[in-house]
Amino acid sequence: MTVTCAYAPSLAWPLIHHPEAAGEARRITKDVLARWQVADEPADSVLLAVSELVTNAVEHAEPPLNLRLSHDLYTHRVHIEVSDGGPAATDGDWAAGCTPDEHGRGLEIIDFLTTAHGDRLERGHAIHWADVHTTA
């Protein structure tokens, strides 16, 4: 009996916990999506979701910061996980310097782009995840 895996390999990267992490995560994700042959429109949704999740971690959480991606070939979904060290005592420089109407739309963006998303706590860190359907 042959068993085939429905997932492309799960890939993970540590990111430096600083404002440039979102750009680094987008570069990594763009390369991976090209290897997985994800079409442009869903790839854009994945890239924006990754950017939002990483930015939120940099602005609102403690290090360490990690990105994990996997692709379910049968359901045509990319699964994104961003893990961090849990909530920070204070917001990052960007969020702390903004008025309330200048930030806070990240979750609305994630709601719009993804088929599902959520959070889970594990010992010593939080994981924020999202699934993006990859068929046009």
N, C-alpha and C positions, 0 to 999 in steps of 0.2 A: 504494500500500500504506500503510495506516494502522498505526502502532505505538502502542500504549498502554502507559503505564508502570504497573507493578504496585504502585508505591509512592506513597503520599501524599508530598508534599514533605518532605524531611528538614529539620528545624528545629533550630537550635542557639542556646544561650544561655551567656554567660560568667556564672559565679557567684563571689561574693566568698568567699574561702577562710576561713570562720569557722563556728562551730557553727550559726548560723541558716541556712546554705546548704541544709540538708536541707528545711527548711520552705519556703524559696523555691522549691526544685526541685519539691516536691509541688504548690505553688500553680500553677506554670507547667504541670506535667504534667496536672493536673486540668483546666485550661482547654483544653489541646490535645486530651485524650481526649474531652471534651465536643464539640469541633468535629468530631472524627473519628467521633463517635457510637459509642464503645466502651461496651458494657454495663457496669453497675455492678460485678458480681462480678470480671470480668477487669480492669476499671479499678482496683479495689482492689489486685489483685496487682501491676499495673504501678506504682502509687503506692508500695507497700511496697518493691518492688525498687529503684525510684529512690532512695527514702529510704536504704536500706541501702548502695547503691553510693556515694552522695554522702557519707554519714556516714563510711564507710570512707576515702574520699579525704581528708576533713577531718582525721580522726584519725591517719592513717598515711602521708600523702603531702605533698609540697610543692605550692605553687601553680604555675601557674594551674589553675583548676578550671572545667571546661566540661561542659554537658549537651547531648546530641544525641538527638533522637527521630525515628523514622520508622515508618510503618505500611505493611506489605505487605497490600494489599487482596485478593490472591488466596490467600495462605496464612493470612490473618487473624492476623498476628503484629505486635506492637509491638516494635521493636528499640530498645534503650536503650544509649547509650554515655556513660560518664563518663570524661573524661580529666583527668589531673593531671600534675604535674611530676615524678613518680617518687617512690620511697620517701623518707620523711623520716628524718633521723638519729635522732630520738626520736619517741615517740608524742605525740599531742595531750594536752591537759590532762585530758579525760575518761578516755581509755584509760589514761593513766599513773597516774591515781588509783584505778583499779579493781583489785579482786582478780581472779585468773584466772577464777573462776566467774561474774563479772559481765559479761564480754564474750566475744567470739569465736564467737557463734552466727550472725553475719551470713551466712557462706557456706552454712550449713545452711538458712537462710531462703531464700536465692537458689536453692539446689538444689530446694527444695520448690515455689517459685513459678514457675519458668521452665522452658521447654522446652529451652533451651541457654544456656550462659554461658561466658565465658572472659576472657582478657586478651591483649593484644598490646603490644609495645613499639615505639615509633616514635622517631625522633630527638628527644630532649629531653623525651619524655613517655610516660606509660603510658595505655592505654585499657582500661577494664573494661566489658564489654558483657554484655547479657542479652536474650533473646527471650522474650516472654510471649504465649501463644496467647490470642486475644481473643474466641473463641466460647464460649458457655456450655456 
